[in-house]
Amino acid sequence: MSRISARVAAITESATLAVDAQAKALQAAGRPVILYGVGEPDFATPDYIVEAALRACGNPRFHRYSPTGGLPELREAIAAKTLRDSGYRVEPSQILVTNGGKQAVYEAFATLLDPGDEVIVVSPYWTTYPEAIKLAGGVQIDVVTDEASGYLATVEQLEAARTSRTKALLFVSPSNPTGAVYPPEQVAAIGQWAADNDLWVVTDEIYEHLTYGGATAPSIVTRVPELADRSIVLNGVAKTYAMTGWRVGWMIGPKDVIKAATNLQSHATSNVANVAQAAALAAVSGDLSAVVQMRTAFDRRRQIMVRMLNDIPGVVCPEPHGAFYAYPNVKGLLDRDLGGHRATSTAELARLLLKEAEIAVVPGEAFGTPGYFRFSYALSDEDLVEGLGRLAKLAG
């Protein structure tokens, strides 16, 4: 008998976290590695949020178990924040607070899917989605996009992927890893297509406030209100408030779905740490001034990165309009002499860049589209320019 279950053995390590760990180990050994791999703001959590957590540490109420679904006041605040930011009116009973956005992703698919149910996923996709769908017994159906369309899927592509087994569409805007943002009219068209075909929509809105150049990211549920009874909205504080390490996310959906997901969480992890919930309460109850500063810096870095990448022969980088990633086509660097070395795949090329240029990137294989790299521009201007300069030098 196998020592590891087939279900768990089939899970692959998070490529982004693996690159992050490897690069940080090299940094700890004194190597000047510049890391473009991890999706994490390079800002500190705002002081007023940290102070709320410190106060919570001294409150005996937070030393005990709390409701699995989340602190009542936090669920109320998330409902108010959702109405403020998205125009989507929900009740606190429609909200489940989770241990980061990843738990919300997993619980959404675990709650919706039976074995064999199909989920349409636009590729390139974030590395965690396939594993969550697979663990739930679902079947992922890819709709592949590329730089020619700005990594945006059309209704026609989605319809071509739909079968009698299709239960859900995963909709992500702004996108990780591409930074693509769907225009409002395209959001409405896709939402109406899903509604007309009685599909569930799982929509990840974690980057909702990180858009640039006049782009907006309306919630698909507000563009097509009849989707509300068949939609799960995923979100969290990690990206908007530079709180990746605090591990607070949430899912919003119909009451029966949220009740079922809460039952699951009650046996998996119970409540999210109360101190982290208190910090999240301060975050979502406050204004968006914290994200304004970050967005200004990200926008500046975005423009620098796109310009420098497109100046490298063999690299084609469309302009991202959201999140903090660029997703260039680097097929022109394959099978070329790069400092006396050649790479035949982007996975191999990523290893080459780490060794020869001491820059860490995540190859497109991790996101379902070989031939591409994901570059995060959530790092200092100086490191961004230095690392891309190393790449340009190696590429000749």
C-alpha positions, 0 to 999 in steps of 0.5 A: 500500500502506498504511504501517501494517499493518491489524492494528496500525492497528486498535489504539486508544491506551490511554484511561487512559494518554492521559488520564493523559498529558494531565492531567500535561501540564496539571499541568506547565504549572501547571494545578491538574488533579486526576487520577482517571483512572490506576489507580496506587497513590499510595504509594511502593514499600516500602523493603525492596523498593527495597533488594533492587533496589539490592543486585541492581544490584551483583550481576554475575549480574544483569548478564546474560541470565536465563531467559526464564521468569523467575529460578528463585527468583522462580518458586518464590516466586510458587508459594509466594505463590500457595499462601499467598494463594489456596490454589492449588498450582502448580509453578514450571514452570507460571509465566511471569514477564512484563513487567507484567500487560499482557504476561501478558494479551497472551500468554495470548490469543495462546497460546490463540486462533486466528482466529475463536475467541470470548472472552466478556468481561463489560462494563464491561471494562479497556481492554487486554482487547479489544486483546489479544483482537483482536491474537490474532485472537479475537472478543470477545463482550460480556456487558453489566452495569450498576449494578442488578446491581452490575456482576456477570454471571450464569451465565444471561447467560454461557450466552446469550452462548456459541456453538459458537465460544466458547473462553474466558471472561475472568473478573475479580474484583475488577474494573477499572473497576467495583470489583465483587467476585463472591461466593464462591458466584457464583465457584463457579457461573460456574467450574462452568459454564465447566468443564461447557462445556469452556471456557478461563478467563483470570482476572485476579487483580491486585487480589486483596488490595484488597477491602473491607467483608468482601468476599473474592475467591477464585480461580476455580480453587480454587473449581472445581479441575477448571478447573486444566487449562483456566485461565490465572491473571494476576497481578503486583506492581503493585497489591499492592506499589505497583510499577506502574513496576517492570513485573513480572507473571506468568501461571500455567497448564498446562505446555504453555500456559506453554511455548508462551507462553515461546517467544513471549516469548523472541522478543518481549522475552526475560527481564524486567529482572533488577533488577525481578525481584529487587525482585519476589522481595522483594515476594512473599517478604515478608508483606502488611503493605504492602498493609494500610496501602494498603487502609485508606487506599483503604477510607476514600477509597472511602467518601468518594467514593461518598458525595460522588458520590451527593450530586451530582444526576444521578449514581448510584454503587453501592458498589465492594467491590474494587480502587480504582475507583468507576464511577458512572452519570452519564447524568443530567449529559448534555444539562444546563447545566453552567457554560454548556456541554452535553455529549451523551456521556460522552466529551464530558463528560469533556473538559468536566470537564477544561476547566471543572473541571480534573478528569481522568476516563476516560469509559465509552466506553473500557470498553464502556459509555457513560454512565459514568465511572471514578473512581480513589480512589488519590489523596490525601484532600485531592485526592479531596474537592477534585476532587469538590467541583469536580464538584458545583459545576459540576453545580449 
